[in-house]
Amino acid sequence: MKKLLAFLFIFIFTNVGYANFTDVKWDTLYKDGINLLQENQIVKGYTDGSFGVDRNISRSEMLKILIESKFLVEESNSGVLDGYQNQNCFEDVNSSDWFAKYVCWAKENQWIKGYNDGKEFRPNNPVTLVEAIKMTLKSGDLDYQETDRWYKGVVDKASSHNLIPLDTDYFHYNLRRDQMADMIARLINFKQDKLDDYLKDRKDLVVSWDTLKIKDNLVNQISSDCKTPNYYRMINQTLYNFYDENQSCISIVSVYNTSLDEIEDPIYDHTFYKEMSYFTVFYKTNIQNQELVDSILESVVFYDDDQDNFEKNSKAADYHSKNGIYYLNLPSELKDFNVIEYPILTDSSEYDAETFEGQKQQWRLEAEDRFDIQSCNEYNFPAFMMFQIKTFYEYCQELREGINSQTPEDQAEQAQATLRQEEDLYCNQDPEKLDDGSLKFPIRDEYLNLGALGEIFTAFRCPNTARLNEIDNVEKYTYQKPMQIDLLNPAEPELIDLFQILGFQCKENIEAEKCSVFETKESEISVDSLFKLEGYIEKFKSAE
């Protein structure tokens, strides 16, 4: 490992301060990534002292930061870039442009191809999420699968290594500067096998093709001292972060009364506050002074309690909720604050086309990103369809007609392409190294309920034995302790015997001489014992 990586490691894991920017506070989502880049002089910010957290970043700026990060981490001589300053690599990149050497170096090293048959780079355009991901993968020497939609393989590869910032909404939306910092920080930490340490309690939240295609903002699922993951039938959640010495915060959550019986009690550690006409209010806070908490709650005025003067008073209040449920006036010691309302929904107004024809093109692109035959069949199209939904429906109809008109040869070729894609995902992808040193291999969705054994069955379906042998070479196969396996169908006696040989005991019998839930208190099991029982694998597959 190069010396500078060790240098970076110190900053990532020992520097507890925040980046020296006026717009980076304790509650800034990607403060750790911004801090990493600033401490290592990869970014500088603006003359007004800000980082520009909410600003877009251009294609040329993104490229410059990635290239300089690569040279810095690899301790390479960045002077080689000067040799590219006077090249004419794109029609819209002049040798006098500050970014010319970065763009031309990147083109020669096949990081970028450009637009309009490679004639234009469009350096000043905001970089989109998928463009930024591709550049980031190139900078990290991470290969991705070529797919019909060029960014499908790009997104899948980045998702497999958890390199995509949590609050990215959609493939073609512009990347912000704070998201850029997080993406590069993820890559640096991934290269050091320290990504889980960087992500901390967010390591299990993974942005994927499936979350992006439906614009699912995973920040809604974050849990903290004052925030709960969004759950079904929550009306809204308002999080107040106070810039005091204690980093105090409180969230006010409203839930439909008709849904209370369906939700766990207490609701994600929230405390009951007040029941209204059709909803109930809870709160969650890290403030230890109950008198201060009470004064905050007492300042909350709901619409039901002030109908005559609500509009007037809410405009003069410290804050009023976006859905018009309440306003509040905070105590004097808590006047410096930031507010985030959940769920965060994608605001696409920035990307709205100027004409209706342009808007239809955007809807068509979204349909192509979002739908395949399976998702078309699962989508509940309304009887009356207009605008975006009509575009979705028409695209699904085209897909169905296209499949119906395929020749047997076309269908066979498509099936082979699907198999090749699955092979790349489940058989060729590198295993993830866990904190305890063990390796976690890819698991097919249908085997997830089998836990660690699902890795064996996934490998068993690979067209060659390389993945099975790879798992076999691991000295110990580590389970969570204790480990529980829930079978979709109860196991027969012969299969129960196999589980017992592997160290599992039946935990739940639903029928005589059958078992559906197995548990082991052993933390390790020899891989050799698994491979001596290969003959049982098909029985496992049929019993899951």
C-alpha positions in Angstrom: 0.0 0.0 0.0 1.4 3.3 -1.0 2.5 5.8 1.7 -0.1 8.4 0.7 -2.9 5.9 1.3 -1.7 5.6 4.9 -1.7 9.4 5.0 -5.3 9.5 3.7 -6.2 6.8 6.3 -5.2 9.1 9.1 -7.5 11.8 7.9 -10.4 9.6 7.3 -10.4 7.9 10.7 -8.7 10.2 13.1 -9.7 13.7 12.1 -13.0 14.3 13.9 -13.4 18.0 12.9 -15.4 19.3 10.0 -14.1 20.8 6.8 -13.3 24.5 7.2 -16.2 25.7 5.0 -19.0 28.1 6.1 -21.7 25.8 4.7 -20.4 22.5 6.2 -22.0 22.0 9.6 -22.3 19.0 12.0 -25.5 17.9 10.3 -24.1 18.1 6.7 -24.9 14.7 5.2 -21.5 14.2 3.5 -19.2 16.2 5.8 -16.8 13.3 6.2 -16.3 13.1 2.5 -15.8 16.9 2.1 -13.4 16.8 5.0 -11.3 14.1 3.4 -11.0 15.9 0.1 -10.2 19.3 1.8 -7.6 17.9 4.2 -5.7 16.3 1.2 -6.0 19.5 -0.9 -8.2 17.8 -3.5 -10.8 20.6 -3.2 -10.5 24.2 -2.1 -14.0 25.7 -2.2 -15.0 29.2 -3.1 -13.7 32.7 -2.3 -16.6 33.3 0.0 -15.5 30.5 2.3 -18.1 28.0 1.2 -17.8 24.6 -0.3 -20.9 25.0 -2.4 -22.7 22.0 -0.9 -25.8 22.5 -3.0 -24.2 23.6 -6.2 -24.0 21.5 -9.3 -20.5 20.5 -10.6 -19.6 20.7 -14.2 -18.2 17.8 -16.3 -14.8 19.5 -16.5 -14.7 20.2 -12.7 -15.6 16.5 -12.0 -12.9 15.3 -14.3 -10.2 17.6 -12.8 -10.9 16.5 -9.2 -10.9 12.8 -10.1 -7.7 13.0 -12.1 -5.9 15.0 -9.4 -7.2 12.5 -6.8 -5.8 9.6 -8.8 -2.4 11.2 -9.2 -2.3 12.2 -5.5 -3.2 8.7 -4.3 -0.9 6.9 -6.6 1.9 9.4 -5.9 2.3 9.9 -9.7 3.8 13.0 -11.2 1.0 15.2 -12.3 3.4 17.2 -14.5 2.6 14.7 -17.3 -0.7 16.6 -17.7 1.0 19.7 -19.0 1.9 17.8 -22.2 -1.9 17.7 -23.0 -2.6 21.4 -22.6 -2.1 22.3 -26.3 -4.0 19.4 -27.8 -7.2 19.8 -29.7 -9.1 16.8 -28.5 -12.6 18.1 -28.8 -14.1 20.9 -30.9 -15.4 22.7 -27.8 -12.2 22.4 -25.8 -9.6 25.1 -26.6 -5.9 24.9 -25.6 -6.4 28.1 -23.5 -9.1 26.5 -21.3 -8.0 25.7 -17.8 -9.5 22.2 -18.1 -8.0 21.3 -21.5 -5.1 19.2 -20.2 -7.5 17.2 -18.0 -10.0 16.6 -20.7 -7.4 15.6 -23.3 -5.5 13.3 -20.9 -8.8 11.6 -20.0 -9.8 11.1 -23.6 -6.4 9.5 -24.5 -6.8 7.2 -21.4 -10.3 6.3 -22.5 -12.1 7.8 -19.5 -14.4 9.7 -21.8 -15.7 9.5 -25.4 -17.7 12.7 -25.8 -20.9 13.6 -27.6 -21.9 14.0 -31.2 -19.7 11.1 -32.4 -16.8 12.3 -30.2 -16.7 15.8 -31.5 -17.9 17.6 -28.3 -17.1 17.2 -24.6 -19.5 19.9 -23.3 -17.2 20.8 -20.5 -19.4 23.4 -18.8 -22.5 21.2 -18.7 -23.5 20.0 -15.2 -22.3 16.4 -14.8 -25.1 13.9 -14.4 -25.1 11.1 -11.9 -24.4 8.4 -14.5 -21.7 10.4 -16.2 -20.0 11.0 -12.8 -20.2 7.3 -11.9 -18.6 6.3 -15.1 -15.7 8.8 -14.6 -15.3 7.6 -11.0 -15.1 3.9 -12.1 -12.6 4.8 -14.7 -10.4 6.7 -12.2 -10.5 3.6 -9.9 -9.7 1.1 -12.7 -13.0 -0.7 -12.1 -14.3 -2.4 -15.1 -18.0 -2.6 -15.8 -20.2 -4.7 -18.1 -21.1 -3.2 -21.5 -24.9 -3.1 -21.6 -27.5 -1.9 -24.2 -28.2 1.1 -22.0 -24.6 2.2 -21.5 -25.1 3.3 -17.9 -26.9 0.1 -16.8 -23.6 -1.7 -16.4 -22.0 1.4 -14.9 -24.7 1.8 -12.2 -24.7 -2.0 -11.4 -20.9 -2.0 -10.9 -20.8 1.1 -8.7 -23.8 -0.3 -6.7 -22.1 -3.6 -6.2 -19.3 -1.7 -4.4 -21.7 0.8 -2.7 -20.0 3.8 -4.4 -23.2 5.8 -5.1 -24.2 8.6 -2.6 -27.4 7.9 -0.7 -29.5 10.9 -1.7 -29.0 10.5 -5.5 -32.4 10.4 -7.0 -32.2 9.5 -10.7 -29.8 8.6 -13.4 -29.9 11.9 -15.3 -30.2 14.4 -12.5 -27.2 16.7 -12.0 -24.7 15.7 -9.3 -24.1 18.2 -6.5 -20.7 19.1 -5.1 -21.3 17.4 -1.8 -22.4 14.2 -3.6 -19.2 14.4 -5.6 -17.1 14.5 -2.5 -18.9 11.5 -1.0 -18.6 9.5 -4.2 -14.8 10.1 -4.4 -14.4 9.4 -0.7 -16.2 6.1 -1.1 -13.9 5.2 -3.9 -10.7 6.0 -1.9 -12.0 4.1 1.1 -13.1 1.1 -1.1 -9.6 1.0 -2.5 -8.3 0.7 1.1 -10.9 -2.0 2.1 -12.2 0.6 4.6 -15.5 1.5 3.1 -17.6 0.1 5.9 -15.6 2.2 8.4 -16.4 5.3 6.3 -20.0 4.6 5.9 -20.6 3.5 9.5 -24.2 2.7 10.2 -25.2 3.6 6.6 -23.2 0.7 5.1 -26.4 -1.4 4.5 -28.1 1.3 2.5 -27.1 0.7 -1.1 -28.3 2.8 -4.1 -29.0 0.6 -7.0 -30.5 0.5 -10.5 -33.8 -0.5 -8.9 -33.8 2.4 -6.4 -32.8 5.0 -9.0 -35.4 4.0 -11.6 -38.2 4.7 -9.2 -36.5 7.8 -7.7 -36.2 6.3 -4.2 -34.2 8.6 -2.0 -32.5 6.4 0.6 -31.9 9.3 2.9 -35.5 8.7 4.0 -34.3 5.4 5.6 -31.5 6.8 7.7 -31.9 6.4 11.4 -30.2 8.7 14.0 -30.6 10.1 17.5 -33.4 12.2 16.3 -34.6 10.7 13.1 -36.5 7.5 12.4 -36.6 5.7 9.0 -39.8 6.6 7.1 -42.5 4.0 7.4 -45.8 3.2 5.9 -48.6 5.7 6.7 -46.3 8.3 8.3 -47.7 11.7 7.2 -44.4 13.4 7.6 -41.4 13.9 9.8 -39.7 17.2 10.5 -36.2 17.1 11.8 -34.8 20.2 13.5 -31.0 20.3 13.9 -29.7 23.1 16.3 -26.3 24.6 15.9 -25.5 24.7 19.6 -22.6 23.3 21.5 -24.5 20.0 22.2 -25.5 19.4 18.5 -29.1 19.2 19.8 -31.9 17.9 17.6 -35.6 16.9 17.7 -38.0 15.4 15.2 -41.7 15.9 15.2 -43.6 13.0 13.5 -47.2 12.7 12.6 -48.9 9.4 11.9 -52.5 8.6 10.7 -54.6 7.4 13.7 -56.1 4.6 11.6 -52.6 3.2 11.2 -51.4 3.1 14.8 -52.4 -0.5 15.3 -50.2 -1.6 12.3 -47.1 0.1 13.7 -44.7 -1.1 16.4 -45.1 0.4 19.8 -43.1 2.4 20.7 -42.7 3.8 17.2 -39.0 3.5 16.5 -38.2 4.9 20.0 -40.4 8.0 19.4 -42.3 9.4 22.4 -46.0 10.1 22.3 -46.9 13.8 22.4 -50.4 14.6 21.3 -53.4 13.0 19.6 -55.2 15.2 17.0 -58.4 14.7 15.0 -57.0 12.3 12.4 -53.3 11.9 13.3 -51.1 11.4 16.3 -47.9 13.3 17.1 -44.7 11.8 18.4 -41.2 13.2 18.9 -37.6 11.9 19.1 -34.8 14.0 20.6 -31.3 13.9 22.0 -32.0 16.8 24.3 -31.6 15.8 27.9 -33.2 18.9 29.5 -36.9 17.9 29.6 -37.9 21.5 30.4 -36.4 22.6 27.1 -38.0 19.8 25.3 -41.4 20.7 26.8 -40.9 24.4 25.8 -40.3 23.3 22.2 -43.3 21.1 22.1 -45.5 23.7 23.7 -44.5 26.2 21.0 -46.0 23.9 18.3 -49.4 25.2 17.2 -51.5 22.9 15.0 -54.1 24.0 12.5 -56.9 22.5 14.5 -56.0 24.7 17.4 -55.7 28.0 15.5 -57.9 27.8 12.4 -59.0 31.4 12.4 -55.5 32.9 12.5 -53.3 30.0 11.3 -52.2 31.5 8.0 -51.3 34.8 9.5 -49.5 33.4 12.5 -47.7 30.7 10.5 -46.1 33.2 8.2 -44.6 35.1 11.2 -43.4 31.9 13.0 -39.9 30.6 13.2 -41.0 27.7 11.0 -44.2 26.2 9.6 -44.4 22.7 8.1 -44.7 22.4 4.4 -47.9 20.4 4.6 -49.6 23.1 6.7 -50.2 21.0 9.8 -48.4 23.2 12.3 -46.1 26.1 13.0 -43.8 26.8 15.9 -41.7 29.4 17.7 -38.6 28.0 19.2 -37.0 29.1 22.6 -34.4 31.9 22.4 -31.4 29.5 22.9 -32.4 27.4 19.9 -32.8 30.1 17.2 -29.9 28.9 15.1 -31.2 25.8 13.3 -31.7 23.9 10.1 -34.9 22.0 9.1 -35.3 18.9 6.9 -38.7 17.5 6.1 -39.2 13.8 5.3 -40.0 12.0 3.2 -37.6 13.8 0.8 -39.3 13.7 -2.6 -37.5 14.3 -5.9 -37.9 17.9 -7.1 -37.6 17.5 -10.9 -38.5 21.1 -11.7 -34.9 21.9 -12.4 -34.9 19.3 -15.2 -38.3 20.1 -16.8 -38.2 20.5 -20.5 -39.2 23.9 -22.0 -41.6 22.3 -24.5 -44.2 19.6 -24.2 -42.4 17.6 -26.9 -39.3 17.8 -24.8 -41.2 16.7 -21.8 -42.5 13.7 -23.7 -39.0 12.7 -24.6 -38.0 12.9 -20.9 -41.0 10.7 -20.0 -40.0 8.2 -22.7 -36.4 8.0 -21.3 -37.8 7.5 -17.8 -40.0 4.7 -19.2 -37.0 3.0 -20.8 -35.0 3.2 -17.6 -37.8 2.0 -15.4 -39.6 -0.8 -17.2 -38.9 -4.2 -18.5 -41.5 -6.9 -19.2 -41.8 -8.0 -15.6 -42.1 -4.4 -14.2 -44.7 -3.7 -16.9 -46.8 -6.6 -15.8 -46.5 -5.7 -12.1 -47.3 -2.0 -12.6 -51.0 -1.1 -11.8 -51.9 1.1 -14.7 -55.1 3.2 -14.0 -58.0 3.0 -16.4 -57.7 6.7 -17.2 -54.2 7.6 -18.3 -52.6 11.0 -19.3 -49.2 12.5 -19.7 -46.4 10.6 -18.0 -48.5 7.5 -17.2 -49.7 7.3 -20.8 -46.1 7.4 -22.0 -45.2 4.5 -19.6 -48.2 2.5 -20.8 -47.3 3.0 -24.5 -43.8 1.9 -23.9 -44.9 -1.3 -22.1 -47.2 -2.0 -25.0 -44.2 -1.7 -27.4 -42.2 -4.1 -25.2 -45.0 -6.7 -25.2 -45.5 -6.4 -29.0 -41.7 -6.7 -29.5 -41.5 -9.9 -27.5 -44.5 -11.4 -29.2 -43.0 -10.7 -32.6 -39.6 -12.2 -31.8 -38.4 -15.2 -33.7 -37.4 -18.3 -31.6 -33.8 -17.4 -32.5 -34.2 -13.9 -31.1 -35.7 -15.2 -27.9 -32.9 -17.7 -27.6 -30.3 -15.0 -28.1 -32.0 -12.8 -25.5 -32.1 -15.7 -23.0 -28.4 -16.2 -23.5 -27.7 -12.5 -22.9 -29.6 -12.7 -19.7 -27.6 -15.7 -18.6 -24.4 -13.9 -19.4 -25.5 -11.0 -17.4 -26.4 -13.2 -14.4 -23.0 -15.0 -14.7 -21.2 -11.7 -14.5 -23.2 -10.6 -11.5 -23.1 -13.8 -9.5 -20.1 -15.8 -10.8 -17.5 -13.3 -11.8 -18.0 -10.5 -9.2 -15.4 -10.2 -6.5 -16.5 -11.3 -3.0 -16.8 -8.6 -0.3 -14.3 -8.8 2.5 -16.0 -8.5 5.9 -14.6 -6.9 9.1 -13.8 -10.3 10.6 -11.7 -11.2 7.5 -14.2 -13.6 6.0 -15.5 -13.3 2.5 -19.1 -12.6 1.5 -20.0 -14.0 -1.9 -22.9 -12.9 -4.1 -26.3 -14.5 -3.4 -29.2 -14.8 -5.8 -32.5 -13.3 -4.5 -34.2 -16.7 -4.4 -31.5 -17.9 -1.9 -31.4 -14.9 0.4 -33.5 -16.7 3.0 -30.8 -19.4 3.3 -28.3 -16.9 4.6 -24.7 -18.1 4.1 -25.7 -21.3 2.5 -27.2 -19.2 -0.3 -23.7 -18.4 -1.4 -23.0 -22.1 -2.0 -26.2 -22.6 -4.0 -25.5 -19.4 -6.0 -22.0 -20.7 -6.9 -23.4 -24.1 -7.7 -25.5 -22.6 -10.5 -22.5 -21.0 -12.2 -21.5 -22.6 -15.5 -18.0 -23.5 -14.3 -16.6 -24.7 -10.9 -14.4 -21.6 -10.4 -16.6 -19.9 -7.9 -17.3 -23.2 -6.0 -13.6 -23.8 -5.8 -13.0 -20.2 -4.7 -15.4 -20.7 -1.8 -13.8 -24.1 -1.1 -10.4 -22.4 -0.7 -11.7 -20.3 2.2 -10.5 -22.1 5.4 -13.5 -21.3 7.4 -17.0 -20.3 6.4 -18.3 -17.8 8.9 -21.9 -17.5 10.0 -23.5 -14.7 12.0 -23.9 -15.9 15.6 -26.4 -17.3 16.1 -27.6 -17.9 12.5 -31.2 -18.7 11.6 -32.5 -20.1 8.3 -36.2 -19.8 7.4 -37.3 -22.2 4.6 -40.2 -21.2 2.4 -41.3 -24.8 2.4 -40.8 -27.2 5.4 -37.9 -29.6 5.2 -38.4 -33.4 5.0 -36.7 -35.7 7.5 -33.8 -36.4 5.2 -33.1 -32.7 4.8 -33.5 -32.2 8.6 -30.7 -34.8 9.0 -28.5 -32.8 6.7 -29.0 -29.6 8.7 -28.1 -31.5 11.9 -24.9 -32.7 10.3 -24.1 -29.1 9.5 -24.7 -28.0 13.1 -28.3 -26.7 12.8 -31.1 -27.6 15.1 -34.8 -27.4 14.3 -36.3 -24.4 16.0 -39.9 -24.4 14.7 -41.9 -27.5 13.6 -45.1 -26.6 11.7 -45.9 -30.3 10.8 -45.0 -33.6 12.2 -41.5 -34.7 11.1 -41.0 -31.5 9.2 -39.2 -28.3 10.0 -39.3 -24.8 8.6 -36.9 -22.9 10.8 -33.3 -24.0 11.7 -30.8 -22.3 14.0 -27.2 -22.8 14.9 -25.2 -21.3 17.7 -21.9 -22.2 16.1 -20.1 -19.2 14.6 -18.0 -21.2 12.1 -18.4 -24.3 10.0 -15.8 -26.1 7.8 -16.3 -25.6 4.1 -15.1 -29.1 3.6 -18.2 -30.5 5.4 -20.4 -28.5 3.0 -18.7 -29.8 -0.1 -18.8 -33.4 1.1 -22.6 -33.0 1.0 -22.9 -31.7 -2.6 -25.5 -34.3 -3.4 -27.9 -32.6 -1.1 -27.7 -29.2 -2.7 -30.5 -29.8 -5.2 -32.7 -30.9 -2.3 -32.0 -27.7 -0.6 -32.9 -25.8 -3.7 -36.2 -27.6 -4.0 -37.0 -27.1 -0.3 -36.3 -23.4 -0.1 
